[in-house]
């Protein structure tokens, strides 16, 4: 492990999961891998989107989710963060916010187990993919309307979830608001992951000159659909520092804060935005 006693860096870990339909089992699986990450020296640990439940059927989804106030899974994660004394970022979990609506909500937990920040996924995955896969996230989930930068000891962490990745304006705004790291926990489908995952994440890192942390779901889930996996840690220069495969596991990387300063001094594009207008013109 690198020596970051001067405060110039930290060790980050991403937990990759293949979550199913049992909240208790999913939490048990996540807890075991989070412990492995902490044993590997990680000070910041991130899990993927829908860590606690991967369920597409509406009735089963609502039967399993709980509100934030008495959410047993959230309490287990808070207790774990305090026990391990780590920054624990639950990439997202479904949280009941109304009788007929759920939030796809991320939690950043401090080393004493308190909630430092939450973020509700803004962009809903309402798509029809080749091969017959169809998703309507907005049917059951309520979109958020606020972007969030969480304060870590090493700098700002811009929060996003999965489909948000395709909307670069959010990430630019997060970087301009002080983010040094961008979090993109996800459950990308196998189809979209193979086509776009690496390209989009590297682009966000390069455009925003931030480290990107993207913990992923991977493999064949109980509902019969496949997610892409390949959790990634990417430098502000676009280099892949660590990458997962398809199966559950942990990846780690040492995060050197100097790399942010280096990238932003080489190409200071974050300070070069200019106002402009768009004109629509017809032919001569």
Phi and psi in degrees as GROMACS dihedral restraints (atoms count N, CA, C in turn):
[ dihedral_restraints ]
;  ai    aj    ak    al  type     phi  dphi    fc
    3     4     5     6     1   -67.7    20    10
    4     5     6     7     1   151.9    20    10
    6     7     8     9     1   -89.1    20    10
    7     8     9    10     1   106.5    20    10
    9    10    11    12     1  -112.3    20    10
   10    11    12    13     1    32.1    20    10
   12    13    14    15     1   -63.4    20    10
   13    14    15    16     1   -21.4    20    10
   15    16    17    18     1   -79.3    20    10
   16    17    18    19     1    -2.7    20    10
   18    19    20    21     1    85.6    20    10
   19    20    21    22     1    11.3    20    10
   21    22    23    24     1   -91.7    20    10
   22    23    24    25     1    13.2    20    10
   24    25    26    27     1   176.3    20    10
   25    26    27    28     1  -177.0    20    10
   27    28    29    30     1  -162.1    20    10
   28    29    30    31     1   170.5    20    10
   30    31    32    33     1  -104.3    20    10
   31    32    33    34     1   128.0    20    10
   33    34    35    36     1  -109.9    20    10
   34    35    36    37     1   147.7    20    10
   36    37    38    39     1  -134.4    20    10
   37    38    39    40     1   143.3    20    10
   39    40    41    42     1  -116.8    20    10
   40    41    42    43     1   132.0    20    10
   42    43    44    45     1   -99.1    20    10
   43    44    45    46     1   122.0    20    10
   45    46    47    48     1  -100.6    20    10
   46    47    48    49     1   134.7    20    10
   48    49    50    51     1  -127.8    20    10
   49    50    51    52     1   167.8    20    10
   51    52    53    54     1  -130.1    20    10
   52    53    54    55     1    74.8    20    10
   54    55    56    57     1   -67.9    20    10
   55    56    57    58     1   148.8    20    10
   57    58    59    60     1  -122.6    20    10
   58    59    60    61     1  -147.1    20    10
   60    61    62    63     1   -97.1    20    10
   61    62    63    64     1    -2.2    20    10
   63    64    65    66     1  -106.4    20    10
   64    65    66    67     1   114.3    20    10
   66    67    68    69     1   -59.9    20    10
   67    68    69    70     1   -44.8    20    10
   69    70    71    72     1   -60.7    20    10
   70    71    72    73     1   -45.1    20    10
   72    73    74    75     1   -65.9    20    10
   73    74    75    76     1   -41.8    20    10
   75    76    77    78     1   -61.2    20    10
   76    77    78    79     1   -42.2    20    10
   78    79    80    81     1   -66.6    20    10
   79    80    81    82     1   -42.2    20    10
   81    82    83    84     1   -58.4    20    10
   82    83    84    85     1   -45.3    20    10
   84    85    86    87     1   -62.0    20    10
   85    86    87    88     1   -44.2    20    10
   87    88    89    90     1   -64.5    20    10
   88    89    90    91     1   -43.5    20    10
   90    91    92    93     1   -60.0    20    10
   91    92    93    94     1   -43.2    20    10
   93    94    95    96     1   -60.3    20    10
   94    95    96    97     1   -42.9    20    10
   96    97    98    99     1   -74.8    20    10
   97    98    99   100     1   -32.7    20    10
   99   100   101   102     1   -63.2    20    10
  100   101   102   103     1   -40.3    20    10
  102   103   104   105     1   -61.9    20    10
  103   104   105   106     1   -41.0    20    10
  105   106   107   108     1   -61.2    20    10
  106   107   108   109     1   -41.8    20    10
  108   109   110   111     1   -63.4    20    10
  109   110   111   112     1   -44.1    20    10
  111   112   113   114     1   -65.2    20    10
  112   113   114   115     1   -37.7    20    10
  114   115   116   117     1   -64.4    20    10
  115   116   117   118     1   -26.3    20    10
  117   118   119   120     1   -83.1    20    10
  118   119   120   121     1     5.1    20    10
  120   121   122   123     1    95.5    20    10
  121   122   123   124     1     7.2    20    10
  123   124   125   126     1   -69.4    20    10
  124   125   126   127     1   135.6    20    10
  126   127   128   129     1  -101.4    20    10
  127   128   129   130     1   -22.7    20    10
  129   130   131   132     1  -125.9    20    10
  130   131   132   133     1   126.6    20    10
  132   133   134   135     1  -128.4    20    10
  133   134   135   136     1   129.8    20    10
  135   136   137   138     1  -119.1    20    10
  136   137   138   139     1   139.7    20    10
  138   139   140   141     1  -108.9    20    10
  139   140   141   142     1   169.5    20    10
  141   142   143   144     1   -81.4    20    10
  142   143   144   145     1   177.3    20    10
  144   145   146   147     1   -57.2    20    10
  145   146   147   148     1   151.7    20    10
  147   148   149   150     1    42.5    20    10
  148   149   150   151     1    49.8    20    10
  150   151   152   153     1   -54.4    20    10
  151   152   153   154     1   -42.7    20    10
  153   154   155   156     1   -90.5    20    10
  154   155   156   157     1   -15.8    20    10
  156   157   158   159     1  -164.3    20    10
  157   158   159   160     1   125.6    20    10
  159   160   161   162     1  -116.2    20    10
  160   161   162   163     1    93.9    20    10
  162   163   164   165     1  -139.8    20    10
  163   164   165   166     1   128.2    20    10
  165   166   167   168     1  -100.8    20    10
  166   167   168   169     1   -21.5    20    10
  168   169   170   171     1   -81.0    20    10
  169   170   171   172     1   125.1    20    10
  171   172   173   174     1   -57.1    20    10
  172   173   174   175     1   -48.7    20    10
  174   175   176   177     1   -61.8    20    10
  175   176   177   178     1   -44.3    20    10
  177   178   179   180     1   -68.4    20    10
  178   179   180   181     1   -35.2    20    10
  180   181   182   183     1   -62.0    20    10
  181   182   183   184     1   -50.8    20    10
  183   184   185   186     1   -70.2    20    10
  184   185   186   187     1   -26.4    20    10
  186   187   188   189     1   -70.0    20    10
  187   188   189   190     1   -24.8    20    10
  189   190   191   192     1   -98.7    20    10
  190   191   192   193     1   -24.0    20    10
  192   193   194   195     1   -83.7    20    10
  193   194   195   196     1   156.2    20    10
  195   196   197   198     1  -131.0    20    10
  196   197   198   199     1   155.7    20    10
  198   199   200   201     1   -70.1    20    10
  199   200   201   202     1   165.0    20    10
  201   202   203   204     1   -64.1    20    10
  202   203   204   205     1   -37.9    20    10
  204   205   206   207     1   -59.4    20    10
  205   206   207   208     1   -36.2    20    10
  207   208   209   210     1  -129.5    20    10
  208   209   210   211     1    43.4    20    10
  210   211   212   213     1   -84.8    20    10
  211   212   213   214     1   113.8    20    10
  213   214   215   216     1   -68.4    20    10
  214   215   216   217     1   -37.1    20    10
  216   217   218   219     1   -64.5    20    10
  217   218   219   220     1   -44.5    20    10
  219   220   221   222     1   -60.4    20    10
  220   221   222   223     1   -41.0    20    10
  222   223   224   225     1   -64.4    20    10
  223   224   225   226     1   -38.3    20    10
  225   226   227   228     1   -61.7    20    10
  226   227   228   229     1   -41.9    20    10
  228   229   230   231     1   -68.3    20    10
  229   230   231   232     1   -37.4    20    10
  231   232   233   234     1   -63.9    20    10
  232   233   234   235     1   -43.6    20    10
  234   235   236   237     1   -63.2    20    10
  235   236   237   238     1   -38.7    20    10
  237   238   239   240     1   -66.7    20    10
  238   239   240   241     1   -44.2    20    10
  240   241   242   243     1   -57.6    20    10
  241   242   243   244     1   -42.0    20    10
  243   244   245   246     1   -68.2    20    10
  244   245   246   247     1   -40.0    20    10
  246   247   248   249     1   -63.7    20    10
  247   248   249   250     1   -45.3    20    10
  249   250   251   252     1   -86.0    20    10
  250   251   252   253     1   -12.7    20    10
  252   253   254   255     1    56.8    20    10
  253   254   255   256     1    52.3    20    10
  255   256   257   258     1  -126.2    20    10
  256   257   258   259     1   160.7    20    10
  258   259   260   261     1   -81.9    20    10
  259   260   261   262     1   114.6    20    10
  261   262   263   264     1  -113.2    20    10
  262   263   264   265     1   118.6    20    10
  264   265   266   267     1  -109.0    20    10
  265   266   267   268     1   104.5    20    10
  267   268   269   270     1   -79.9    20    10
  268   269   270   271     1   109.4    20    10
  270   271   272   273     1   -53.3    20    10
  271   272   273   274     1   -42.6    20    10
  273   274   275   276     1  -173.0    20    10
  274   275   276   277     1   160.3    20    10
  276   277   278   279     1  -150.1    20    10
  277   278   279   280     1   145.5    20    10
  279   280   281   282     1   -72.6    20    10
  280   281   282   283     1   128.6    20    10
  282   283   284   285     1  -128.4    20    10
  283   284   285   286     1   128.0    20    10
  285   286   287   288     1   -71.3    20    10
  286   287   288   289     1   126.8    20    10
  288   289   290   291     1  -120.9    20    10
  289   290   291   292     1    -8.4    20    10
  291   292   293   294     1  -160.8    20    10
  292   293   294   295     1   164.3    20    10
  294   295   296   297     1   -55.5    20    10
  295   296   297   298     1   -30.5    20    10
  297   298   299   300     1  -121.4    20    10
  298   299   300   301     1    15.8    20    10
  300   301   302   303     1  -142.5    20    10
  301   302   303   304     1   149.0    20    10
  303   304   305   306     1  -125.8    20    10
  304   305   306   307     1   149.0    20    10
  306   307   308   309     1  -101.7    20    10
  307   308   309   310     1   139.4    20    10
  309   310   311   312     1   -91.3    20    10
  310   311   312   313     1    92.0    20    10
  312   313   314   315     1  -113.6    20    10
  313   314   315   316     1   132.6    20    10
  315   316   317   318     1   -94.2    20    10
  316   317   318   319     1   148.7    20    10
  318   319   320   321     1  -129.5    20    10
  319   320   321   322     1   129.2    20    10
  321   322   323   324     1  -106.5    20    10
  322   323   324   325     1   117.0    20    10
  324   325   326   327     1  -109.8    20    10
  325   326   327   328     1   138.4    20    10
  327   328   329   330     1   -83.6    20    10
  328   329   330   331     1   168.4    20    10
  330   331   332   333     1   -65.8    20    10
  331   332   333   334     1    -5.9    20    10
  333   334   335   336     1  -104.8    20    10
  334   335   336   337     1     6.2    20    10
  336   337   338   339     1    89.3    20    10
  337   338   339   340     1     1.4    20    10
  339   340   341   342     1   -81.4    20    10
  340   341   342   343     1   164.0    20    10
  342   343   344   345     1   -91.2    20    10
  343   344   345   346     1   113.3    20    10
  345   346   347   348     1   -83.1    20    10
  346   347   348   349     1   -34.2    20    10
  348   349   350   351     1  -163.1    20    10
  349   350   351   352     1   152.6    20    10
  351   352   353   354     1  -129.8    20    10
  352   353   354   355     1   157.7    20    10
  354   355   356   357     1  -147.7    20    10
  355   356   357   358     1   129.6    20    10
  357   358   359   360     1   -99.7    20    10
  358   359   360   361     1   126.1    20    10
  360   361   362   363     1   -50.8    20    10
  361   362   363   364     1   130.1    20    10
  363   364   365   366     1   -86.8    20    10
  364   365   366   367     1   -46.4    20    10
  366   367   368   369     1   -96.8    20    10
  367   368   369   370     1   122.8    20    10
  369   370   371   372     1   -88.2    20    10
  370   371   372   373     1   136.4    20    10
  372   373   374   375     1   -85.1    20    10
  373   374   375   376     1    85.5    20    10
  375   376   377   378     1  -111.0    20    10
  376   377   378   379     1    92.6    20    10
  378   379   380   381     1  -144.6    20    10
  379   380   381   382     1   157.8    20    10
  381   382   383   384     1  -120.4    20    10
  382   383   384   385     1   116.1    20    10
  384   385   386   387     1   -99.5    20    10
  385   386   387   388     1   159.1    20    10
  387   388   389   390     1   -57.5    20    10
  388   389   390   391     1   143.3    20    10
  390   391   392   393     1    92.7    20    10
  391   392   393   394     1    -0.2    20    10
  393   394   395   396     1    96.8    20    10
  394   395   396   397     1    -3.3    20    10
  396   397   398   399     1   -69.9    20    10
  397   398   399   400     1   130.9    20    10
  399   400   401   402     1  -134.7    20    10
  400   401   402   403     1   137.6    20    10
  402   403   404   405     1  -133.9    20    10
  403   404   405   406     1   139.0    20    10
  405   406   407   408     1  -134.8    20    10
  406   407   408   409     1    77.0    20    10
  408   409   410   411     1   -61.1    20    10
  409   410   411   412     1   -33.7    20    10
  411   412   413   414     1   -69.3    20    10
  412   413   414   415     1   -12.7    20    10
  414   415   416   417     1   -61.5    20    10
  415   416   417   418     1   -41.8    20    10
  417   418   419   420     1  -113.2    20    10
  418   419   420   421     1   -19.6    20    10
  420   421   422   423     1  -106.8    20    10
  421   422   423   424     1   142.5    20    10
  423   424   425   426     1   -97.1    20    10
  424   425   426   427     1   122.5    20    10
  426   427   428   429     1   -70.1    20    10
  427   428   429   430     1   149.8    20    10
  429   430   431   432     1   -80.6    20    10
  430   431   432   433     1   173.4    20    10
  432   433   434   435     1  -138.8    20    10
  433   434   435   436     1    15.2    20    10
  435   436   437   438     1  -134.2    20    10
  436   437   438   439     1   126.8    20    10
  438   439   440   441     1   -79.3    20    10
  439   440   441   442     1   152.1    20    10
  441   442   443   444     1  -136.7    20    10
  442   443   444   445     1   134.4    20    10
  444   445   446   447     1  -112.8    20    10
  445   446   447   448     1   116.1    20    10
  447   448   449   450     1   -90.1    20    10
  448   449   450   451     1   142.7    20    10
  450   451   452   453     1   -89.8    20    10
  451   452   453   454     1   113.6    20    10
  453   454   455   456     1  -102.7    20    10
  454   455   456   457     1   164.3    20    10
  456   457   458   459     1   -60.1    20    10
  457   458   459   460     1   -21.3    20    10
  459   460   461   462     1  -103.3    20    10
  460   461   462   463     1    -2.0    20    10
  462   463   464   465     1   138.5    20    10
  463   464   465   466     1   180.0    20    10
  465   466   467   468     1   -75.1    20    10
  466   467   468   469     1   140.0    20    10
  468   469   470   471     1  -113.2    20    10
  469   470   471   472     1   111.5    20    10
  471   472   473   474     1   -81.0    20    10
  472   473   474   475     1   129.3    20    10
  474   475   476   477     1  -100.4    20    10
  475   476   477   478     1   132.3    20    10
  477   478   479   480     1  -147.1    20    10
  478   479   480   481     1   170.0    20    10
  480   481   482   483     1  -142.2    20    10
  481   482   483   484     1   120.7    20    10
  483   484   485   486     1    46.5    20    10
  484   485   486   487     1  -104.1    20    10
  486   487   488   489     1   -59.5    20    10
  487   488   489   490     1   -23.6    20    10
  489   490   491   492     1   -53.2    20    10
  490   491   492   493     1   -26.6    20    10
  492   493   494   495     1   -56.1    20    10
  493   494   495   496     1   -27.8    20    10
  495   496   497   498     1   -84.0    20    10
  496   497   498   499     1     6.0    20    10
  498   499   500   501     1  -122.7    20    10
  499   500   501   502     1    85.7    20    10
  501   502   503   504     1   -63.8    20    10
  502   503   504   505     1   -20.9    20    10
  504   505   506   507     1   -62.4    20    10
  505   506   507   508     1   -31.8    20    10
  507   508   509   510     1   -63.1    20    10
  508   509   510   511     1   -45.3    20    10
  510   511   512   513     1   -69.3    20    10
  511   512   513   514     1   -37.6    20    10
  513   514   515   516     1   -61.5    20    10
  514   515   516   517     1   -44.2    20    10
  516   517   518   519     1   -64.0    20    10
  517   518   519   520     1   -39.5    20    10
  519   520   521   522     1   -63.2    20    10
  520   521   522   523     1   -44.4    20    10
  522   523   524   525     1   -64.7    20    10
  523   524   525   526     1   -41.1    20    10
  525   526   527   528     1   -68.4    20    10
  526   527   528   529     1   -18.9    20    10
  528   529   530   531     1   -96.9    20    10
  529   530   531   532     1    11.5    20    10
  531   532   533   534     1   110.3    20    10
  532   533   534   535     1     0.9    20    10
  534   535   536   537     1   -69.1    20    10
  535   536   537   538     1   133.3    20    10
  537   538   539   540     1  -105.4    20    10
  538   539   540   541     1   -16.2    20    10
  540   541   542   543     1  -132.8    20    10
  541   542   543   544     1   143.4    20    10
  543   544   545   546     1  -119.2    20    10
  544   545   546   547     1   129.1    20    10
  546   547   548   549     1  -105.4    20    10
  547   548   549   550     1   127.2    20    10
  549   550   551   552     1  -133.7    20    10
  550   551   552   553     1    61.6    20    10
  552   553   554   555     1   -60.8    20    10
  553   554   555   556     1   141.5    20    10
  555   556   557   558     1  -150.0    20    10
  556   557   558   559     1   166.6    20    10
  558   559   560   561     1  -136.2    20    10
  559   560   561   562     1    55.8    20    10
  561   562   563   564     1   -58.9    20    10
  562   563   564   565     1   139.3    20    10
  564   565   566   567     1   -67.3    20    10
  565   566   567   568     1   160.2    20    10
  567   568   569   570     1   -61.0    20    10
  568   569   570   571     1   -40.3    20    10
  570   571   572   573     1   -63.6    20    10
  571   572   573   574     1   -51.6    20    10
  573   574   575   576     1   -74.4    20    10
  574   575   576   577     1   -31.0    20    10
  576   577   578   579     1   -64.9    20    10
  577   578   579   580     1   -46.4    20    10
  579   580   581   582     1   -60.1    20    10
  580   581   582   583     1   -34.6    20    10
  582   583   584   585     1   -82.9    20    10
  583   584   585   586     1   -37.1    20    10
  585   586   587   588     1  -132.6    20    10
  586   587   588   589     1   -16.9    20    10
  588   589   590   591     1   -54.6    20    10
  589   590   591   592     1   -58.4    20    10
  591   592   593   594     1   -62.3    20    10
  592   593   594   595     1   -43.0    20    10
  594   595   596   597     1   -62.8    20    10
  595   596   597   598     1   -47.1    20    10
  597   598   599   600     1   -65.8    20    10
  598   599   600   601     1   -44.0    20    10
  600   601   602   603     1   -66.9    20    10
  601   602   603   604     1   -42.1    20    10
  603   604   605   606     1   -64.4    20    10
  604   605   606   607     1   -37.7    20    10
  606   607   608   609     1   -62.5    20    10
  607   608   609   610     1   -44.5    20    10
  609   610   611   612     1   -63.3    20    10
  610   611   612   613     1   -39.2    20    10
  612   613   614   615     1   -62.8    20    10
  613   614   615   616     1   -45.9    20    10
  615   616   617   618     1   -69.4    20    10
  616   617   618   619     1   -46.0    20    10
  618   619   620   621     1   -60.8    20    10
  619   620   621   622     1   -41.5    20    10
  621   622   623   624     1   -98.2    20    10
  622   623   624   625     1    -7.4    20    10
  624   625   626   627     1    53.3    20    10
  625   626   627   628     1    49.2    20    10
  627   628   629   630     1  -128.8    20    10
  628   629   630   631     1   155.3    20    10
  630   631   632   633     1   -68.6    20    10
  631   632   633   634     1   143.7    20    10
  633   634   635   636     1  -117.4    20    10
  634   635   636   637     1   130.1    20    10
  636   637   638   639     1  -116.8    20    10
  637   638   639   640     1   116.9    20    10
  639   640   641   642     1  -133.8    20    10
  640   641   642   643     1    89.7    20    10
  642   643   644   645     1   -77.2    20    10
  643   644   645   646     1   139.7    20    10
  645   646   647   648     1  -127.9    20    10
  646   647   648   649     1   153.0    20    10
  648   649   650   651     1   -81.0    20    10
  649   650   651   652     1   146.6    20    10
  651   652   653   654     1  -150.3    20    10
  652   653   654   655     1   140.8    20    10
  654   655   656   657     1   108.1    20    10
  655   656   657   658     1  -172.5    20    10
  657   658   659   660     1   -88.9    20    10
  658   659   660   661     1   121.9    20    10
  660   661   662   663     1   -93.1    20    10
  661   662   663   664     1   167.4    20    10
  663   664   665   666     1   -60.5    20    10
  664   665   666   667     1   -29.9    20    10
  666   667   668   669     1   -78.2    20    10
  667   668   669   670     1     0.0    20    10
  669   670   671   672     1    95.6    20    10
  670   671   672   673     1     0.2    20    10
  672   673   674   675     1  -105.8    20    10
  673   674   675   676     1   158.0    20    10
  675   676   677   678     1  -109.4    20    10
  676   677   678   679     1   137.1    20    10
  678   679   680   681     1  -109.9    20    10
  679   680   681   682     1   161.1    20    10
  681   682   683   684     1   -82.2    20    10
  682   683   684   685     1   -30.1    20    10
  684   685   686   687     1    72.2    20    10
  685   686   687   688     1  -142.8    20    10
  687   688   689   690     1    60.4    20    10
  688   689   690   691     1    51.5    20    10
  690   691   692   693     1   -51.9    20    10
  691   692   693   694     1   141.6    20    10
  693   694   695   696     1  -134.5    20    10
  694   695   696   697     1   139.9    20    10
  696   697   698   699     1  -116.7    20    10
  697   698   699   700     1   124.2    20    10
  699   700   701   702     1  -127.2    20    10
  700   701   702   703     1   140.1    20    10
  702   703   704   705     1   -80.1    20    10
  703   704   705   706     1   165.7    20    10
  705   706   707   708     1   -64.4    20    10
  706   707   708   709     1   -13.6    20    10
  708   709   710   711     1   -95.0    20    10
  709   710   711   712     1     1.5    20    10
  711   712   713   714     1    91.7    20    10
  712   713   714   715     1     8.6    20    10
  714   715   716   717     1   -82.7    20    10
  715   716   717   718     1   137.3    20    10
  717   718   719   720     1   -80.9    20    10
  718   719   720   721     1   115.6    20    10
  720   721   722   723     1   -90.6    20    10
  721   722   723   724     1   -28.6    20    10
  723   724   725   726     1  -158.5    20    10
  724   725   726   727     1   145.1    20    10
  726   727   728   729     1  -144.9    20    10
  727   728   729   730     1   135.0    20    10
  729   730   731   732     1   -87.1    20    10
  730   731   732   733     1   174.9    20    10
  732   733   734   735     1  -100.2    20    10
  733   734   735   736     1  -132.2    20    10
  735   736   737   738     1  -104.7    20    10
  736   737   738   739     1   -28.6    20    10
  738   739   740   741     1   -84.3    20    10
  739   740   741   742     1   159.3    20    10
  741   742   743   744     1   -57.4    20    10
  742   743   744   745     1   147.6    20    10
  744   745   746   747     1   170.0    20    10
  745   746   747   748     1  -166.7    20    10
  747   748   749   750     1  -132.2    20    10
  748   749   750   751     1   136.4    20    10
  750   751   752   753     1  -119.9    20    10
  751   752   753   754     1   149.7    20    10
  753   754   755   756     1  -134.7    20    10
  754   755   756   757     1   152.6    20    10
  756   757   758   759     1  -153.7    20    10
  757   758   759   760     1   146.6    20    10
  759   760   761   762     1   -84.9    20    10
  760   761   762   763     1   129.0    20    10
  762   763   764   765     1  -104.6    20    10
  763   764   765   766     1   109.6    20    10
  765   766   767   768     1   -95.6    20    10
  766   767   768   769     1   113.3    20    10
  768   769   770   771     1   -63.1    20    10
  769   770   771   772     1   -22.4    20    10
  771   772   773   774     1   -61.1    20    10
  772   773   774   775     1   -28.2    20    10
  774   775   776   777     1   -62.9    20    10
  775   776   777   778     1   -30.9    20    10
  777   778   779   780     1   -68.3    20    10
  778   779   780   781     1   -47.7    20    10
  780   781   782   783     1   -62.6    20    10
  781   782   783   784     1   -39.3    20    10
  783   784   785   786     1   -63.3    20    10
  784   785   786   787     1   -47.5    20    10
  786   787   788   789     1   -63.4    20    10
  787   788   789   790     1   -40.8    20    10
  789   790   791   792     1   -75.7    20    10
  790   791   792   793     1   -22.5    20    10
  792   793   794   795     1   -83.6    20    10
  793   794   795   796     1   -32.5    20    10
  795   796   797   798     1   -66.6    20    10
  796   797   798   799     1   -47.7    20    10
  798   799   800   801     1  -132.6    20    10
  799   800   801   802     1    88.8    20    10
  801   802   803   804     1   -78.7    20    10
  802   803   804   805     1    52.5    20    10
  804   805   806   807     1   -69.8    20    10
  805   806   807   808     1   -24.2    20    10
  807   808   809   810     1   -63.8    20    10
  808   809   810   811     1   -21.5    20    10
  810   811   812   813     1   -99.7    20    10
  811   812   813   814     1     7.4    20    10
  813   814   815   816     1  -111.3    20    10
  814   815   816   817     1    13.3    20    10
  816   817   818   819     1   -62.2    20    10
  817   818   819   820     1   141.5    20    10
  819   820   821   822     1  -132.7    20    10
  820   821   822   823     1   144.3    20    10
  822   823   824   825     1   -68.9    20    10
  823   824   825   826     1   149.9    20    10
  825   826   827   828     1  -157.1    20    10
  826   827   828   829     1   164.1    20    10
  828   829   830   831     1  -118.4    20    10
  829   830   831   832     1   162.8    20    10
  831   832   833   834     1  -115.4    20    10
  832   833   834   835     1   126.3    20    10
  834   835   836   837     1  -108.7    20    10
  835   836   837   838     1   137.1    20    10
  837   838   839   840     1  -102.6    20    10
  838   839   840   841     1   122.8    20    10
  840   841   842   843     1  -123.2    20    10
  841   842   843   844     1   139.4    20    10
  843   844   845   846     1   -90.7    20    10
  844   845   846   847     1  -174.7    20    10
  846   847   848   849     1   -67.8    20    10
  847   848   849   850     1  -179.0    20    10
